[in-house]
Amino acid sequence: MLEIREVRHDAGTMQWYEEEPEPSDHWSLILMGYGRCIYWIEGEKVLLEKGDILLVPAGSVFYGKSIPSVSHEKYAVSFTVSDASAAAPPLPLLAGTGFKRLRSAKTELLLARAAVMHEQWREKLPYAEVLCGALLLECLTYVNREWDQGPLSSVKHRQAEQMKSFLKNRYRGKVTKEDLAAVIGKSPNYAASLFSEMTGQTISDYVHGLRIKTAVYLLRHSGLTVADIAEQLGYCDASYFHRTFKKLTGTAPSEVMKERETPLL
């Protein structure tokens, strides 16, 4: 059983350390969104970049620091693994020793889950601990699967990145598996299967994730209404946009809009 201790979202260039570089009493899962930062774990220097995942077991001596003049974004989840029973941990990675670092092909999926965890934890919503625990276990399951599979195939990774790049430029409109097949020169079924294998998401789910991420930014930083944002992002049905937004973020568009910056007079 996992118990969440804290969910952090660090962005910008601010430096931070553990209060004292002494053995931690919790596990830490760090997911890098962009940029670079450095960790020292048991005296070993570890550079994290976009797409990197770091899992540090309890009992490790570690701390982190931003790189001067290099901005970054990351989520850090602190948690404990219950030893109340003799049952083995739910995942092999939680039974091992030493930190684990890997470059994930499922970055967007994991970051989306981490964002929901952070929102739930920050707002102290009802049953947030239960939901965050479930989302953390989902993230760790994907991480363990990728760890078991070993290094990514360079060909598959390149093809997945080509498809993701195409979607990032076309996500406001309709995109089909035939479109992605043309990008990598393969059959539609192969493209859809490879995309799901490498990202952990269907093409449709990935597109919704890109749209909602843009929606969050527009709700906070633009003067557009919720209806305008929905239409701009390809949602003809405003109620469908609301349902999708709530499903992926755990909150309503109107709640995010309350954080909108007030224009300077």
Sequence and secondary structure as in RCSB ss.txt:
>XXXX:A:sequence
MLEIREVRHDAGTMQWYEEEPEPSDHWSLILMGYGRCIYWIEGEKVLLEKGDILLVPAGSVFYGKSIPSVSHEKY
AVSFTVSDASAAAPPLPLLAGTGFKRLRSAKTELLLARAAVMHEQWREKLPYAEVLCGALLLECLTYVNREWDQG
PLSSVKHRQAEQMKSFLKNRYRGKVTKEDLAAVIGKSPNYAASLFSEMTGQTISDYVHGLRIKTAVYLLRHSGLT
VADIAEQLGYCDASYFHRTFKKLTGTAPSEVMKERETPLL
>XXXX:A:secstr
 EEEEEEEEEEES     SSSS  SSEEEEEEEEEEEEEEETTEEEEEETTEEEEE TT  EEEEE TT  EEEE
EEEEEE  SSSS  SSGGGG  S EEEE S HHHHHHHHHHHHHHHHHT TTHHHHHHHHHHHHHHHHHHHHHH 
S  HHHHHHHHHHHHHHHHHTTS   HHHHHHHHTS HHHHHHHHHHHHSS HHHHHHHHHHHHHHHHHHHS   
HHHHHHHTT S HHHHHHHHHHHHSS HHHHHTT      
